[in-house]
Amino acid sequence: NNHTHRTEEMDVERLVVRRGQPFSVVLQCTEHIPQLQDLQLNLILHLDSQHHGKWWFNQRNAQGEVMLTLHSPTDALVGLYSMTVVLLSADGQILEQTKPQTFYLLFNPWCKDDSVYLPSEELLQEYILNENGILYQGSWDDITTVPWNFGQFEKDVVDICFEVLDNSPTALKNSEMEIANRGSPVYVSRTITAMVNANDDRGVVSGRWDGKYSDGVAPTRWTGSVPILRRWSEDGGQKVRYGQCWVFTGVACTVLRCLGIPTRCITNYSSAHDTDANISVDYLFNDQLEISPSIFRNYHCWVESWMKRDDLPEGYDGWQVLDPTPQERSDGIFCCGPCPVRAVKEGEVGLKYDTPFVFSEVNADLIVWIVHPDGERIQVSQNSKVIGRNISTKSVYGDFREDITANYKYPEGKNKRPYPELFSAQWHLQTNFTSPLRTIHSKISLHHFIAHKEVLRLQYGHYGACVSEHHMIRVTALLQPTDQDNIILQEINIPLKMPALHIKVMNCSINTSTVSMALALLPMTDICSKFQIIGKAIVSRKLTAHISFNNPLPVSLQGGMFTVEGAGLTEAKEIKTQYVLVLEIMQSMYST
């Protein structure tokens, strides 16, 4: 059954099947099978009452056994089922009864009548079955990558995913009502976006952006979802510290793919943060041209899930935005979506859920103001090209970036805007800074009609306290003619690079099989690294790898650490180096 239902990687001992697709159960009889003309064979499933009668089964008798083929409805509730087979006499007396057996029922994107049906095997291989992926970070003009191990088929992950649903506020308050909604991917996905963050409930990940991670794990240390989900479950539903947008996104993608909802990770560059819903971002300067606190996110991550939207007018099926990062409350809790991507592009901000918020993240106007001491604001410019750039996801066809900006917005000048009367407030943006922002000012005087270059020197002491693995320096230049209020504004991003290994192993022959393995693929030009398999690779045997790389820095390093993780290969492990990393080649041995 599990092989037919594409769940054999989840479990080989327990039954895990997908709705709308038949599966078989064999009853082995210790005695002669009675003639059933005068007897009844009943199958008892414990599930919500509204679906009674939609399940059905047929049977086939053979010597010493009975095969039952069960058929679930395409809108059946997903979750853990208990199944009992009962043999009744003609007058309803129980003659025989099996012990209760459990099985998981998941969404089925291969079934054309399921609301998550995705008619492309290539897409399903990526958005349901692929346990590894790439998340995009950096800035719109300097895009970087981070590998992520989703691990949706790892041991016990399916149990944890349903445990997440069971711990939602609705489930804890009224479990019967909550379970009755589990046939809807709209409901399930919205619940997951609320439960991945721990702001309102017994959610999974606690977010933090101030750089103080001593009582937890820094967001940049995580390399996959499985250690996070397991820690949350093992600690009895206690929040895992800490995460930021890409961590929330990776965990949500794992849970949704595991449940059977096609899902992919998205990064939006120069992303706006909607607090008041007026589709504009105010960039404020005082009369000394000092900038207000930061208003941009260099990037922001969310997920898209594929589903039918029977709760909306026709035409809004397909990819839906789901944002698990806690930003603003929706219906009283920190969640976002599902929001149709098409509704964002068409400016249909009246459609649920949270379409105005998502629309502004990719389509807000940037308005520059000068604020005088008396509070008067003077608008000096407006730019509709800054927000929402290079919206990215991993390609289905390999480890490279696919730009999907056109899914969210029309070419500039043709984009559809919502009616202004739907909005009445201002917008502000936030960044991913982990330390207080430092603004450095420098005045340049230019003679009229004489253009030349000026060199600005930014000392490390001015920005060193703000340096982290995924930040950059943004330089803002303003030119204000002395006789007018117009301001010319120009910005550039200066990325801060972190050394990273570039390792790839492909096509390790194992007897007659071929296993393809890929480890962290990060752009790296300064480090020459090698990954060599020692000895012969044999299935179910430990494998020794020889890793070597050059330290490109002019100083020796110590206290280094490798993180090794691979879906279906090894759990996440941290290996501390026992040597000082000097300017020569260092070699490390690791067995897995």
N, C-alpha and C positions, 0 to 999 in steps of 0.2 A: 504493500500500500504506500509506504513512505516514498519509495522510488517513483511510483506512478504519479504521486502528488508533489514531487520535487521537494521533499522534506527529509530525505534520507541523511543529509548532513546535520540536521537538527538532532536526530535521535535514531538509533537503530533498534532500541529495545521497546520504546513506547510508540503508540500510534499517534501520528500527527498528520492530519489530512486537511484538504481545502474544500470549502463549501461548493455545492453545485456539481460535484464530481463524485461518482459512486466509489465505495470502498467495501471490502469484503471481510467478514468475520467467520471463522471456522469453529464450530462446536464439536468437540470430540466426546463421543458418548461411551460411557463405561459399560452400558448394557445395550440390548437390541433396541434399535430405534422403533418406537411404536408407530402404528398407522395413525395418521393425523386426521382421518375423516371425522372422527368423533372427538378430537382434541384440538386445542388452540395453542399456537406458539406465538407469544407476545414479546415484543421488544420494548423495554421501558427506558426512555431517555429523560434525564432530569434537565429541563430547560424551561424557558418562559412559556406560559400557557397560550400566548397568542400564536405560537407556532405549532401547537398541537395539530396533527392531521396533515401537515405539510411534509413531514418525513414519511418515507415508506420503504419497505424492503421486500425482496423476493428471496425464496429459498430453493436450495437444491440438495437433495439427499444423496448420500453415497454410503458405501459400506463403512459403518462405524462413525460417521460424522455428518454434520449438516452445515452447509455453507450458506450464510446469509449475506446478501448484497444490499447495502444500505444506500439510500439516495437522500441527500440533504437538499433543502431548498436553496436557491441562489441568494436569498436574503437572510439566511439563517444567522443567528447570533454567533459571534465568534467567542471562543472561550473554552474552558475545561468542562467536558461533558462526563457524566456517569452513565454507564450502560449496563442493563441487566436483562437477561433473557429468561422468560418464565413459560413453563409448560402448564397449561390449564386443562382441566377436564371439561366436559360438555356443560356442566352446571357451574363452572367458574371456580372450582377448587384448584388450589396450587398443588401440582404434582411434583414438579422439579423447578429449581431456580438456581441460576448461576450466581457466583459472587460478583459484586459490582466491579466493572472495569472502566477505566477512565481513558479519554483521548482528547486531544486538542483539535479544535476546528478553527481554521484561519480563513481570511479573505482569499479569493481566487482570481488573480488577474489574468489567468489563462481561460477563464470561463466567460463566454460572450454575454451572458445574462447577469453577471456579477457587476455591481456598480463601480468596481475598480478595474474592469476589463481593459487591457492595453493590447491592441492588436499588432504587436511587433515583437517577435522573439528576440531580436537584437536588443531592443530596449529592456525587455524583461531580464535578459541575462545581466544587464548592468544594474538596473534599478530595483531588482528583487534579489538576484542570486550573487552578485559581486560583493564580497566581504571586505574589499579594500578600495580605497578611493583617495582623492586629492582634494584638499581645501585650499582656497586661494586667499592670500593676504596681501599686504603691502599697500600700494597706492595705485591710482588709475594709470600713472605713467611709469610705475616700477612694480609690476605684479610678481609676487613670490608665491611659492607653493609649500604646503605642509602635507605630508602623507597621513592618512588616518585609517586605522583598522576598525571597521564597523563590527565585524565578528557576530553578525546576527544569527549564525548557525552554531556558535560555540555552545558548549555544554551548559545547560540550565538557563540560557539566555531567554528562551521562550517562556519559561516559568516566571522569570523576573519581569518580563514585559507585561504579562497579565497581572503580576503583583503590583506593578505601577498603576494599572487601571483600577485594581481593587482598593488602592489607597487614596483614590481621588475623593475630594470632599463629598461629592454626590453619592459615591458608592458607600462611604462610611456612614452617611446620613440615611440613605434609603437604597439598600443594595438591590432590591427587586426592581425598582424603577430604573436604576442605573444599568443593570444587566439588560433590561428590555430595550435599551437604545444601542446595544452593541452590534446590531446588524448594520448600522449606518457608519460608513467611513467618515462622513462629515462629523458626526458626534465623536467618534473614537479619536480622530486626528486632532480635533480641537481640545479634547481632554488631555492628549499627550503633550500638546504645546504648553498647557498649564502645569502639568506634572513634571516635566523635565526640569523646570526651574523650581526652586524651593521657597519662593517668596510668600505664598499664601497657604501652603498645605504641607503634606508629607512628601514634597517633591524631591527630585534626585540631586540636583546640583545647585549649590549656592554661588551666586555671582559676586565678584569683587574686582574693582578697577583701581584701587589706591596703592597697589604694590605691596601691601602688608599680608604676606601669606605664611607667616611663621607657624600658625596653628592649622595649617592644611598643606595642600599641594598647589604650587603655582600653576596657573592655566597652561603655561607653555611647556610644562613637564608631561602633560597627558599626550599619549600617542594613539589612543583608541578608546572606544566606548566600554568595552567589556570590563576592565578593572573598575571603572566608575560604577557601573550597574551592579557588579558583584559586591562592591564595598557597601553600596546603599542597602542592598538586600541583607547582607550579613550583619549590618549594624541595626537591623530592625526598622528600616525606613528613615534613618537619620540622614540629614543632608550631607552631601559630599562637598568638601571645600577644596578648591575653588574652580570656577569656570568663567569664561567670557564667551562672546558670541559664537566663535567657531566650535567651542566645546559643547555648548547647548545644541548647536546644529548637528554635530557629529552624533551625539547621543540620541537626538530625536530621529535622525535618519536610521540608526540601528533599530530602534523600537518599531518604527513604521514599516521598514522592510521585513522585519521578523514577523509582524502581524499579517503581512501579505499585501501591503499598500505600496505601489511603486513610488519611489521617493528618490530625489537627488538634491545635492547641496548647492546652494547659490551664494555668490558673493556680489554685492553691489558696492561699487566704488563711489567715493564722495557722496555718502549716504546721509540724508536728512533725518532728523528725529522730530517727529510730530508731537507737540505738546498741546497745541491749541487749534489746529486744523484750519489754517487759512492759506495753505499751499504756497507759502513764501517763507524765506529764511532771512532774518534781519541780521545784517553784519554791521555792528555799531562801533563808531569811533567818536571820541570826544573832540573838542575843538583843538586839542593838541595832537590830534591824529594818533592817539593811543587806542589800541584795539580792545574791545570787550573780551571777556572770557571765551575760550574756544567754542566754536559752533559747528565744527565739522567732525564727522566720523571719516577717517581715511577709507574705511571699508566697514561693511556690516554683512553678516552671514545669516541666512535663513534656509529653509528647505521648501521644495515644491513637491506636492504629492498629486498623483493622477487619480481622478475620481469623477463620477457623474454627480451633477448637482440638481437633484430632483426638487430641492427647496427653492430654486431660482428659475427665472424665465428661461426659455430655450436658448441655447447658444453659449452657455457658460460652463460647460463640462470641460474636462481636461486638467491642465496643470493648475494647482491651487497653491497660493503662498501660505506657509505656516511658519510663524516666527516664535520659537520657544524662549528667546532671550527676554527677560523681564524689562519692559520699557514703559508701557502704559497699560492701564487697566481696561479690560473689555468685559462688559457685563459684570463688573465688580472684581474681577480677578486678573492677574497678569497672564494674559494669553493673547494670541493674535492669529486669526484665520479660522478656517480656510477662506482665502480670498481669491477669486478667479483672476488669473493673470490677464485674461482678455478684458475683464472689467477695468483693470488698472490702465491698460492701453487705451481703452475707449473712454476713459474718464467717467465711468458709471459708478460714482462714489456712493450711490444710495444702496448698492447691493451688499449683502452681508457675506463675510464678516470682515470688519475693520478695513474696508477698502480705502477710505480717506487717508488713513494712516500709511498704508502701503503706497498709495499714489504719491504722497508727498515725499516718501523716501527716495523715489526715483525721478520725480517731476517737479519739485518745488523750484520757484524762482529765488535767486539770491539778490537781495536788495541791500545796497550799501547806504548807510545813513551817517550823518554827522549830528551828534547830540550836543547841544549847547548847555552851559551850566544851568540855565533856567528850565531845562527839560525839553526845549523845542527841538524837533527833529527836522532835518533837511535831507531829502532823498537826493543822492548824487548819481546813482547808477542802478541798473537792474539787469541781471544776467540770467537767462533761461537755459544756458548750456553747461552750467557747472555741476548741477546735482544729477546723480544717476549716470555713471559712466562705466563702460566696459563690464556690464553685468555678465558674470562668468559662471560656468559649471564645467565639470570634467566631461570630456567627450566620451561618447559610447564606443568610439573606435580606437581608443588608446589613451595614454597618459598625457594628453595635451588639452589645452583650454578651448572650450567652445564659447563664443560670444553670443549671448542671447538677448542683448539690449533691445533688438527689434521686436522681441516678444512683449516688451513692457512699454515701449514708447515709439511714436512715429518719428520720422526724421524731423529735425528742428525746423519749425515753421509750419509743420503739418500736424503736430500733436493735438489731440483733442483735450480740451479743458473742461472741468465741471463748471456748472453755473456758479458765479460768484456768490449769489445769495445763500448758497449752502454752507458758506464759511463765514466766520465772524471774528476770528482771533488771529494771533501771531504765531510764528513758528520759531523754535530755537533748536540748535544742534548741539550734540555732545561728541566728545572724542573718546578714544580708547586710552588716554594717558593714564599711567599708573602713578605719576608724581605731579605735584602742582606745576602748572604751565609757567614758564619764565618767558617774558617778552623783552627782547633786546631792541633798543631804539638807536637809530643812527640817522643823522640829517645830512643830506647831500644838496649842495647848491650848484645849479647848472646855469651858465650864462645863456642868455636868449639866443636861439638859433645855433648854439654850439653843442653838438652831441659828442660825448665821449664816455668811456667806461670808468667806473669807480669800483675799486676792490674793497669789499667789506670783509673784515676779519672777525669771526665769531670764535671766541676763546672757549676751550673745553670747560673751563670753570663755570661758564654761563649756562651750559646745557647738560653737563655730565650727570647731574642728579636725576635727570629725566630719562636717561638712556635705558632702554630695555630691548628685548629680542624682536619686537614687532612694531617699533615706533620709528618716527622720522622727524626731521626738522622741517618745518614749513616756514619759508621766507616770504614775507609780504612786503611789496614795494608800492608806495603811493606817491603820486605826483599831483600836487595841487598848485595850479597857477595862483599868483598872489591877488589877482583882480577878479576872481570868480570862484564859485563854490564847486565847480566840477572837479572830480577826482578821477585820476587814472589809476586803476588797481591792477596789479599783476602779482601772481603767486607761483612759487615753484616748491617742489618737495625734494628734500635731500634725504635719501634712505640711509638708514644705519644698518650695515650688513653684519650678520652674525656668521662665524665660520660654521660650515655644515659638511658632513660627509656626503659624497655622491657614490652610492654603492648599488650595483645591480648584478643579480645572478639569474641567468636564464637557462632553461633546458638542461636540468641535471638529470641524466639518464639513470633510472632505477629499474634494473632488469629490463623487462619488456615495456615498462611504462615510462612516461615522460612527465615530470613534474616541473611546472614553471613557477619560480619563486621570484618575487621582486621586493627588495627592501627599500628603505628611505631614498627616494629620488629627489634630490634638492639641487638647484643650480649651484655649481661650485667650480671655481676656476683656480683658486689658490692652493687647494689641497689635492694632492695626487693620492688616491686611495685604491687599495686592491683588496679583493675578497676572494679567497681561494679555499675550495673544499679539499680537505685532507682525507685520503683514503677513499674507499668505495661507499657510495650512498646506498643504503639498504633500508627497505620499508620497516618501520617500527623499531629501528635502531638509532641510537644517538649519533649525531653528525658533528664532526669537528670542523670548525671554520678558522681560517688564518686571516686576520685583518691587519693591514698595515696602511699607514698614512704619514704624510709629512706635516710637521708643525710649521706653518709659514710665519709665525710671529717671531720677533727678535728677542723674546724672553722664553724661559722654560716654563712649562705648565705643570701643575700638579692638582690632584683631587678631581681628575676627570671621571666621566661616567658614560658608559654605553647603555642605551635602552634598546632591547631586542624584543620584537613582538611579531607574530605572524599568525594569521587566521588558519586554524587547522594544523599549525606547526608547533607553536609554543606560546605559552601565556606571556604577558608582558613581564620582562625581567630587567632589572637594573644591575649592571656590572661595573663595580668601581675598579679603576685602574690601580695597580700596585706599583707603578713606576712613575718617575717624573718624565713628562713628555718634553724632551729636549729637541734641539733643532734637527737631530738625526731622525731616522725612521724608527718608530716604535711599533712593536709587534704584540698582538694580543691573541690569546687562544680562548675559544669558547666552544663548549659542547652543548648541543641541544638534541 
